[in-house]
């Protein structure tokens, strides 16, 4: 009995026109995978359109459910049709999504409209809605330019940021500003009226929904950048507004960060660290250690590059929130990386730099980001004219990143709608301002000093130990529910449910340093396994002549997954230090690294000793050529790092398909040796068709 895989009977089944049962099964599997890949590609291109025959102001709703922290709630989902630019009588129409989550009360009070932050983020995902539905409908209206029939996507900006060695350097500023200008011009050429994508027209969208749903007055819950929309609504439609609660308030002029205020907040963290036994054991002075590390920033961890601008942008974003749900970009993890670097371990810095490169370029709808941010263009110009950063710990990096070093103010056109809304205006609407003492994004002192004095019916609550808006919704949820519902129902401020939030310097999950070591271990480990698999397959073919059908099937289906990922990881370990400006999801790197390694593995699993040398050459060309082409098609199916997986699938499909086609053509030539169209092996004789193994003839027990 043989145990040699290559000696398994390969062709014991009939061949009809080159097709065998195994090949038919393989083709069916390939077809299913190809259909799945096509479905994934098309799923990302779903279109939200203006209903045929719709008119401006029309809102069509139908029953649906909405997922919240308390499960699915009854809701109505629909489409609002509005002019793209209300100041243009001939403006085209656009469609926006609208969801009303129904109150559980039979007699609900004024509804609550939600305005979330950003800019460049959706307004249609709000899981805490269940905290407010006991006495109110909760209404979500999609942000124009972010969702709906017209989205201000800017792949030019994404590409410019991904192709930068550092997110904060002069070359990046120039390229990203040029990309913003190119995006604005392309959108205009496509018929988009950029003047219509402004916060005042977003306010008009809310008003259109209020009117269409028949509400006499509404409440607003806004957060971060969403508070700007709430302010403009109160200034324009005070009679339609019952009460407004603003969380993490962003007054006019603050779509950029004040370095001195950032340093003041870092000093507060320094005091908290000194009072924390675990943190104080690691440093005598948190801020001094951060300042010293900032001045002498490590540029590498092992051979992997650390980008200083990425670190400082990522650090400010990381300091926005303290809660564990915001990890890995939260305050405890960020400060831990700085303390580790000060102690000689820059691995956490590398992870933070790597994370910024991966996350930031695709974290925003950049066109809407610019269209909203440009409201503060005058403030940004004044900031840079005054010299910008005076020498803070994190320097000017986050503001530079957000404003392309100040060049965004001229790269993107400002809507004429903004002329009247660049400064605070007085308001008599009952308004509640809520902020956290550790909010680096929207420090509470600006709401206190600049907005509160303009509110004749304004009140403010400052929550000790809280950061930005995510902390408000994450920490002490019963207290936040009481605060909001009491204010909307009575106008009174009940913050009695709150207690000081203890700042925990202990990282709840894996630290940035731990994640860096794990990530590097995965990269190296998978790359080594892929190389080992290729070497083993090559030795097996050399010694035994190939693999039998079962082993070959496994190696041609599951083996390429390891080979493709290993090839990509190995390529990244080389490309990251040698070419930092090459994007992590570079098409060239992914297609070549994965296509060639998968093609090589498919070839080694396919080859066997009875093939002629010419057939083998054709097989090598088919396996690698097919895999590279399939890798390119798979990579093109989706965007971002998910494309790595679709690249593997595409390479497996096309590489196997090419080899099966070659096998079919070769077998048909054996059946029709005189047909020159099937001559794939040059002047060499075609291999003879192996005959089915015949059972031995019975023998007599005696002569």
C-alpha positions in Angstrom: 0.0 0.0 0.0 1.5 3.4 -1.0 1.5 6.4 1.2 3.1 8.7 -1.3 0.7 11.5 -2.1 1.9 11.9 -5.7 1.3 8.2 -6.4 -2.4 8.5 -5.7 -4.3 7.7 -8.9 -4.7 11.1 -10.6 -6.9 10.3 -13.5 -9.1 7.4 -12.5 -12.2 9.3 -13.6 -13.4 9.8 -17.2 -12.4 12.9 -19.1 -15.0 14.4 -21.4 -13.7 17.3 -23.5 -11.1 18.0 -20.8 -13.6 18.1 -18.0 -13.4 15.8 -15.0 -15.6 15.6 -11.9 -12.9 17.3 -9.8 -12.5 20.2 -12.3 -16.3 20.7 -12.5 -16.5 20.9 -8.8 -13.6 23.3 -8.7 -15.2 25.5 -11.4 -18.4 25.6 -9.4 -16.5 26.7 -6.2 -14.6 29.3 -8.2 -17.9 30.6 -9.6 -19.4 30.9 -6.2 -16.3 32.8 -4.9 -16.4 35.1 -8.0 -20.1 35.9 -7.4 -19.3 36.6 -3.7 -16.5 38.9 -4.7 -18.8 40.7 -7.2 -21.4 41.1 -4.5 -18.9 42.7 -2.1 -17.8 45.1 -4.8 -21.4 46.1 -5.7 -22.5 46.3 -2.1 -20.2 49.3 -1.6 -21.9 51.1 -4.4 -25.4 51.3 -3.1 -27.1 54.5 -4.1 -29.5 56.7 -2.2 -31.5 58.7 -4.8 -34.2 61.3 -5.1 -37.5 59.5 -5.6 -39.0 60.0 -9.0 -41.5 62.8 -9.1 -40.5 64.1 -5.7 -40.7 67.8 -4.8 -38.8 70.0 -2.4 -39.8 69.5 1.3 -41.4 66.1 0.7 -40.8 63.5 3.4 -41.9 59.9 2.8 -41.7 57.6 5.9 -42.5 54.0 6.5 -42.3 51.8 9.6 -38.9 50.3 10.6 -36.9 49.5 13.6 -33.8 51.2 15.0 -31.0 49.5 17.0 -30.2 51.1 20.4 -28.3 50.1 23.6 -31.6 48.7 24.8 -32.3 46.7 21.6 -34.4 47.5 18.6 -37.1 50.1 18.9 -40.1 50.9 16.7 -39.3 53.7 14.3 -40.2 55.3 11.0 -37.5 55.6 8.3 -37.8 57.7 5.2 -36.4 60.2 2.7 -36.4 64.0 2.8 -36.2 65.8 -0.5 -34.6 69.3 -0.4 -33.0 71.7 -2.8 -29.2 71.4 -3.0 -28.9 75.1 -2.7 -31.9 77.0 -1.3 -30.5 80.3 -2.5 -30.7 79.2 -6.1 -34.3 78.9 -7.5 -33.1 76.5 -10.2 -31.2 74.2 -7.8 -31.4 70.5 -8.3 -32.9 68.3 -5.6 -31.0 66.0 -3.2 -32.3 63.3 -0.8 -31.4 62.9 2.8 -32.3 60.0 5.2 -34.5 60.6 8.1 -35.3 58.3 11.1 -37.9 58.9 13.8 -37.5 56.6 16.8 -40.9 56.5 18.4 -41.5 57.4 22.0 -42.7 54.6 24.3 -45.2 57.1 25.8 -48.7 57.5 24.4 -48.5 61.3 25.0 -44.9 62.3 24.2 -43.6 65.8 24.7 -41.6 67.8 22.2 -39.4 65.6 20.1 -35.6 65.6 20.5 -33.6 66.1 17.3 -30.0 64.8 17.5 -27.0 66.7 16.1 -23.8 64.7 16.3 -20.2 65.8 15.9 -17.6 65.5 13.2 -17.2 67.2 10.8 -17.3 64.6 8.1 -19.2 62.0 10.2 -22.6 60.5 10.0 -25.6 61.7 12.0 -27.6 58.5 11.6 -26.0 56.3 14.2 -27.1 57.1 17.8 -27.4 54.1 20.1 -28.1 56.1 23.3 -31.5 57.1 21.8 -33.3 54.7 24.1 -32.4 56.9 27.1 -34.6 59.6 25.7 -37.6 57.8 24.2 -39.6 57.4 27.4 -41.2 60.8 26.9 -40.0 62.0 23.5 -39.7 60.9 19.9 -36.0 61.0 18.8 -35.3 62.2 15.3 -32.2 61.8 13.2 -31.8 63.8 10.0 -28.9 62.9 7.7 -26.2 65.5 7.1 -26.1 66.9 3.6 -22.7 66.0 2.1 -22.2 63.0 4.4 -25.1 60.8 3.6 -27.9 60.7 1.1 -27.9 61.2 -2.6 -25.0 63.6 -2.7 -21.9 62.8 -0.7 -18.8 65.0 -0.8 -16.3 62.2 -1.0 -12.7 63.4 -1.8 -10.5 60.4 -2.8 -8.0 63.0 -3.9 -7.4 63.9 -0.2 -7.4 60.3 1.0 -4.7 59.5 -1.6 -2.6 62.6 -0.7 -2.6 61.7 3.0 -1.9 58.0 2.4 1.0 58.9 0.2 2.7 61.1 2.8 5.6 60.0 4.9 4.3 62.1 7.7 0.8 63.6 8.2 2.3 66.8 9.4 5.0 68.2 7.1 5.2 70.9 4.5 5.0 68.5 1.6 1.8 67.0 3.0 0.3 70.4 3.5 0.9 71.3 -0.1 -0.4 68.0 -1.5 -3.5 67.9 0.7 -4.4 71.5 0.0 -4.0 70.8 -3.7 -6.1 67.7 -3.3 -8.9 69.7 -1.6 -8.8 72.2 -4.4 -8.9 69.4 -7.0 -11.8 67.7 -5.2 -13.8 71.0 -5.1 -13.2 71.5 -8.8 -14.1 67.9 -9.7 -17.4 68.0 -7.7 -18.3 71.4 -9.3 -17.6 70.0 -12.8 -19.9 67.0 -11.9 -22.7 69.5 -11.2 -22.5 69.7 -7.4 -23.3 73.2 -6.0 -20.8 73.5 -3.1 -22.5 76.7 -1.9 -25.4 74.6 -0.6 -23.3 72.5 1.7 -23.3 74.8 4.7 -24.5 74.6 8.3 -27.3 77.2 7.7 -28.7 74.9 5.0 -28.4 71.9 7.3 -30.5 73.9 9.8 -33.1 74.4 7.0 -33.1 70.6 6.5 -34.0 70.2 10.2 -36.7 72.8 9.9 -38.1 71.0 6.8 -38.4 67.8 8.8 -40.0 69.6 11.8 -42.7 71.0 9.5 -43.2 67.8 7.5 -43.7 65.8 10.7 -46.1 68.3 12.1 -44.1 69.2 15.3 -44.9 72.7 16.7 -41.6 72.9 18.5 -38.6 70.7 18.9 -35.7 70.1 21.4 -32.1 69.7 20.3 -29.3 67.5 21.7 -26.1 68.4 20.0 -22.5 67.5 20.6 -19.1 68.8 19.5 -19.3 70.3 16.0 -23.0 69.6 16.1 -23.4 72.4 18.6 -22.6 74.8 15.8 -25.7 73.7 14.0 -27.7 74.0 17.2 -26.5 77.6 17.7 -27.5 78.6 14.2 -30.9 76.9 14.5 -31.5 78.9 17.7 -30.5 82.1 16.0 -32.6 81.5 12.9 -35.7 79.7 14.3 -36.0 80.6 18.0 -39.8 80.2 17.8 -39.5 76.6 16.6 -37.1 75.6 19.4 -38.3 74.5 22.8 -35.0 73.8 24.6 -31.4 73.0 23.5 -28.8 70.9 25.3 -25.3 71.2 24.0 -22.6 68.7 24.9 -18.9 69.5 24.4 -19.6 72.9 23.1 -17.7 74.4 20.1 -18.3 78.2 19.9 -17.4 80.1 16.7 -13.7 80.3 15.9 -12.7 77.0 17.5 -12.4 74.6 14.6 -8.7 74.6 15.7 -6.9 74.1 19.0 -5.4 76.7 21.3 -1.9 75.4 22.3 -1.9 77.2 25.6 -5.2 75.6 26.6 -3.9 72.2 25.6 -0.9 72.7 27.8 -3.2 73.8 30.7 -5.1 70.6 30.3 -1.9 68.5 30.2 -0.9 70.3 33.5 -4.2 69.1 35.0 -3.3 65.5 33.9 0.1 66.1 35.5 -1.6 66.9 38.8 -3.8 63.8 38.6 -0.8 61.6 37.8 1.1 62.9 40.8 -1.9 61.9 43.0 -2.1 58.5 41.4 0.3 55.9 43.0 0.8 53.9 39.9 1.3 56.9 37.6 3.6 58.7 40.0 5.8 55.6 40.3 6.5 56.0 36.6 7.3 59.7 36.5 8.1 62.6 38.9 6.6 65.1 36.4 4.4 63.9 33.6 4.4 67.1 31.6 8.2 67.6 31.9 8.8 64.1 30.7 6.4 64.6 27.8 8.1 67.9 26.9 11.6 66.3 27.0 10.4 63.4 24.9 8.7 65.8 22.4 12.0 67.6 22.0 13.9 64.4 21.4 11.4 62.3 19.6 12.6 58.8 18.7 12.4 58.2 14.9 12.5 54.4 14.9 11.5 51.3 16.8 13.9 48.6 15.6 13.9 49.3 11.9 10.3 50.6 11.7 9.9 54.4 11.3 8.1 56.6 13.8 6.6 59.8 12.3 6.7 62.7 14.8 3.7 64.5 13.3 1.6 61.4 13.4 2.5 61.0 17.1 1.4 64.5 18.1 -1.7 64.5 16.0 -2.7 61.1 17.3 -1.9 62.1 20.8 -4.2 65.1 20.8 -7.0 62.9 19.4 -6.2 60.3 21.9 -6.6 62.8 24.8 -10.1 63.7 23.7 -11.7 60.8 25.5 -10.8 58.8 28.6 -13.3 55.9 28.4 -12.3 52.3 27.4 -14.7 52.2 24.5 -12.6 54.8 22.7 -9.5 52.6 22.8 -7.0 52.2 21.4 -7.1 56.0 20.9 -7.9 57.2 24.4 -6.1 59.1 27.1 -4.8 56.3 29.3 -3.3 54.5 26.4 -1.9 57.7 24.9 -0.2 58.8 28.1 1.1 55.3 28.7 2.9 55.5 25.3 4.5 58.8 26.2 5.7 57.4 29.6 7.0 54.3 28.0 8.9 56.3 25.4 10.4 58.5 28.1 11.6 55.2 29.7 13.3 54.1 26.5 10.5 51.9 24.9 9.3 53.6 21.7 7.2 50.7 20.6 3.9 52.4 21.6 4.9 55.5 19.6 5.4 53.3 16.5 1.9 51.8 17.0 0.4 55.3 17.5 2.2 56.5 14.3 1.1 53.4 12.4 -2.5 53.8 13.7 -2.6 57.4 12.5 -1.4 56.4 9.0 -4.1 53.7 8.8 -7.0 55.5 10.4 -6.9 59.2 9.8 -6.9 59.4 5.9 -10.3 57.5 5.8 -11.9 58.7 9.0 -13.8 61.6 7.4 -15.9 62.6 4.4 -13.3 65.2 3.5 -15.5 67.4 1.3 -18.0 67.9 4.1 -15.2 68.2 6.6 -13.8 71.2 4.6 -17.3 72.6 3.8 -18.1 72.8 7.5 -14.6 73.8 8.8 -14.3 76.6 6.3 -16.8 78.5 8.5 -13.8 79.3 10.7 -11.5 80.3 7.9 -11.1 83.8 9.3 -10.1 82.4 12.7 -7.6 80.1 11.1 -6.0 82.8 9.1 -5.7 85.0 12.2 -4.2 82.2 14.1 -1.5 81.6 11.5 -0.9 85.3 11.1 -0.2 85.6 14.8 2.5 82.9 14.6 0.5 79.8 15.5 2.0 77.6 18.2 4.0 79.4 20.9 5.9 76.2 21.9 3.5 73.8 23.5 4.2 70.2 24.3 2.2 68.8 21.3 3.0 71.8 19.2 0.9 72.9 16.3 0.5 69.4 14.7 -3.2 68.8 15.1 -4.3 72.2 13.8 -1.7 72.0 11.0 -3.2 68.6 10.0 -6.8 69.9 10.1 -6.0 73.0 8.1 -3.3 71.7 5.8 -0.9 74.1 7.5 -3.3 76.9 7.0 -3.7 76.4 3.2 -7.2 74.9 3.4 -8.7 78.4 3.9 -8.0 79.2 0.2 -8.2 75.6 -1.2 -12.0 75.1 -0.5 -14.7 77.7 -1.4 -16.6 79.1 1.5 -20.4 79.2 1.2 -21.9 82.7 1.1 -24.3 81.4 3.8 -21.6 81.8 6.4 -21.3 85.6 6.3 -23.7 86.1 9.2 -22.6 83.2 11.4 -18.9 83.6 12.2 -19.5 85.3 15.5 -21.6 84.5 18.6 -25.2 86.0 18.5 -27.5 86.6 21.5 -30.2 84.0 22.1 -33.2 83.7 24.5 -33.7 80.0 23.9 -33.4 77.9 27.1 -30.0 76.3 26.6 -27.9 73.9 28.7 -24.2 73.7 28.1 -22.4 70.5 29.3 -18.6 69.9 29.2 -15.9 68.0 30.9 -12.9 69.2 32.8 -10.6 67.0 30.7 -12.0 67.8 27.2 -9.0 68.6 25.0 -11.3 68.8 21.9 -13.7 71.5 23.1 -12.4 72.9 26.4 -15.2 74.1 28.6 -13.6 77.6 29.2 -14.5 78.7 25.7 -18.2 77.9 26.3 -18.1 79.6 29.6 -16.3 82.8 28.4 -17.6 83.2 24.9 -21.1 81.5 24.6 -22.7 81.5 28.0 -22.8 85.3 28.3 -24.9 85.6 25.1 -27.6 83.2 26.5 -30.2 85.0 28.5 -31.7 81.6 29.5 -28.4 79.6 29.5 -27.0 77.3 32.2 -23.8 75.3 32.3 -22.8 72.0 33.9 -19.1 71.1 34.1 -18.4 67.4 34.8 -15.3 66.6 36.8 -13.0 64.0 35.2 -15.0 63.8 31.9 -13.4 64.3 28.5 -15.2 64.9 25.2 -18.7 63.9 24.2 -18.1 60.1 24.1 -17.3 60.3 27.8 -20.6 62.0 28.4 -22.5 59.1 26.9 -20.3 56.3 28.3 -19.8 57.3 31.9 -22.7 57.4 34.5 -25.5 56.9 32.0 -28.3 57.2 34.6 -27.0 60.6 35.5 -26.9 61.8 31.9 -30.4 60.5 31.3 -31.7 62.4 34.3 -29.8 65.6 33.4 -31.3 65.7 29.8 -34.8 64.5 30.4 -35.3 66.7 33.5 -34.0 69.7 31.5 -36.3 69.0 28.5 -39.3 68.3 30.7 -39.0 71.1 33.2 -36.2 73.4 32.2 -34.4 72.6 35.4 -30.8 71.4 35.7 -30.6 68.2 37.8 -26.9 67.1 37.9 -27.4 65.5 41.3 -26.8 62.0 39.9 -23.2 62.8 38.9 -20.0 62.2 41.0 -16.4 63.1 40.1 -15.2 60.6 37.5 -11.9 59.0 38.7 -9.2 59.2 36.1 -7.6 55.7 35.7 -4.1 55.8 34.3 -4.1 52.0 34.1 -4.8 51.0 30.5 -7.8 48.6 30.7 -6.9 46.7 27.5 -3.6 46.0 25.8 -1.3 49.1 25.7 0.0 50.6 22.5 3.4 48.9 23.3 1.7 45.5 23.6 -0.2 46.0 20.5 2.9 47.0 18.6 4.8 43.9 19.7 1.8 41.7 18.8 1.4 43.3 15.4 5.1 43.0 14.6 4.9 39.4 15.8 2.0 38.6 13.5 3.7 40.3 10.5 6.9 38.3 11.0 5.2 35.1 12.1 2.9 34.9 9.1 5.6 35.9 6.7 7.9 33.1 8.1 5.1 30.5 7.8 4.4 31.5 4.2 8.1 31.2 3.3 8.3 27.8 5.1 5.2 26.5 3.2 6.7 27.5 -0.1 10.1 25.9 0.7 8.4 22.7 1.9 6.2 22.5 -1.2 9.2 23.1 -3.5 11.2 20.3 -1.7 8.2 18.0 -1.9 7.9 18.5 -5.6 11.7 18.1 -6.1 11.9 14.8 -4.2 8.5 13.2 -4.9 7.4 14.8 -8.1 4.3 16.6 -6.8 1.1 16.2 -4.8 -1.9 13.9 -5.1 -5.3 15.3 -5.9 -6.5 15.6 -2.3 -3.4 17.4 -1.0 -3.3 19.5 -4.1 -6.9 20.6 -3.6 -6.2 21.7 0.0 -3.0 23.5 -1.1 -4.8 25.3 -3.9 -7.7 26.5 -1.7 -6.5 27.2 1.8 -2.8 27.3 1.3 -3.0 30.5 -0.8 -4.6 32.4 2.1 -1.5 31.9 4.2 0.8 32.6 1.2 -1.0 35.8 0.2 -1.1 37.3 3.7 2.5 36.2 4.4 3.7 37.7 1.1 1.9 41.0 2.0 3.3 41.1 5.5 6.8 40.4 4.3 6.5 43.1 1.7 5.3 45.6 4.4 8.3 44.8 6.6 10.5 45.8 3.7 8.5 48.7 2.4 7.7 50.5 5.7 11.3 51.5 6.5 12.5 51.9 2.9 9.6 53.9 1.5 7.5 55.4 4.3 5.4 57.4 1.8 4.0 54.2 0.3 0.5 53.6 1.5 -0.2 50.6 3.6 -2.9 49.6 1.1 -0.7 50.3 -1.9 -2.1 48.5 -5.0 1.3 47.8 -6.4 2.6 46.2 -3.1 -0.6 44.2 -2.5 -1.0 42.9 -6.1 2.6 42.0 -6.7 3.4 40.6 -3.3 0.2 38.5 -3.0 -0.2 37.7 -6.6 3.3 36.3 -7.0 3.4 34.3 -3.8 -0.1 32.8 -4.3 0.7 32.1 -8.0 3.9 30.3 -6.9 2.1 28.2 -4.3 -0.7 27.3 -6.8 2.0 26.2 -9.4 3.8 24.0 -6.8 0.5 22.4 -5.8 -0.4 21.8 -9.5 2.8 20.4 -11.0 3.5 16.7 -11.2 6.2 14.5 -12.7 4.4 13.3 -15.8 4.1 16.8 -17.3 6.4 17.9 -20.1 8.8 20.8 -19.5 6.8 23.0 -21.9 3.6 22.3 -20.0 5.3 23.2 -16.8 6.4 26.6 -18.3 2.9 27.3 -19.4 1.7 26.3 -15.9 4.1 28.7 -14.2 3.0 31.5 -16.5 -0.7 30.7 -16.0 -0.5 30.4 -12.2 1.5 33.6 -11.6 -0.1 35.6 -14.4 -3.6 34.5 -13.5 -3.0 35.2 -9.8 -1.6 38.7 -10.4 -4.5 39.6 -12.6 -7.0 38.2 -10.1 -5.2 40.0 -7.3 -5.6 43.3 -9.1 -9.3 42.6 -9.7 -9.8 41.6 -6.1 -8.0 44.7 -4.8 -10.2 46.9 -7.0 -13.4 45.4 -5.6 -13.3 47.4 -2.3 -11.3 50.2 -0.7 -9.1 50.4 2.4 -7.4 47.5 4.2 -10.3 45.2 3.6 -9.0 45.1 0.0 -6.2 42.8 1.4 -8.7 40.0 1.9 -10.4 40.5 -1.5 -7.0 40.5 -3.1 -6.3 37.1 -1.7 -9.7 35.8 -3.0 -9.2 37.3 -6.4 -5.8 35.8 -6.8 -7.0 32.3 -5.7 -9.9 32.5 -8.2 -8.0 33.6 -11.2 -4.8 31.5 -10.6 -6.8 28.3 -10.2 -9.0 29.2 -13.2 -6.0 29.7 -15.4 -4.5 26.3 -14.3 -7.8 24.5 -14.8 -8.1 26.0 -18.3 -4.6 24.8 -19.1 -5.4 21.3 -17.9 -8.5 21.2 -20.0 -6.7 22.4 -23.1 -3.9 19.9 -22.5 -6.3 17.0 -22.1 -8.2 18.0 -25.2 -5.0 17.9 -27.2 -4.5 14.4 -26.1 -8.0 13.5 -27.3 -7.5 15.5 -30.6 -3.7 15.3 -31.3 -4.1 16.6 -34.9 -5.7 19.9 -33.9 -3.0 22.6 -34.0 -5.1 25.0 -32.0 -4.5 22.8 -29.0 -0.8 22.6 -29.2 0.5 24.1 -26.0 3.7 22.1 -25.7 5.7 23.0 -28.7 7.6 20.2 -30.5 7.6 17.9 -27.5 5.2 14.9 -27.5 2.1 15.3 -25.5 1.9 13.3 -22.4 0.1 10.0 -22.7 -3.2 9.8 -20.9 -2.7 7.6 -17.8 -5.0 4.7 -17.8 -7.3 3.8 -14.9 -5.7 1.4 -12.5 -7.0 -2.0 -13.2 -7.7 -4.5 -10.3 -5.4 -7.6 -10.5 -6.8 -10.7 -12.1 -8.0 -13.4 -9.8 -5.6 -16.2 -9.3 -6.3 -19.8 -8.6 -5.4 -21.3 -5.3 -3.5 -24.1 -7.1 -1.9 -24.7 -10.4 
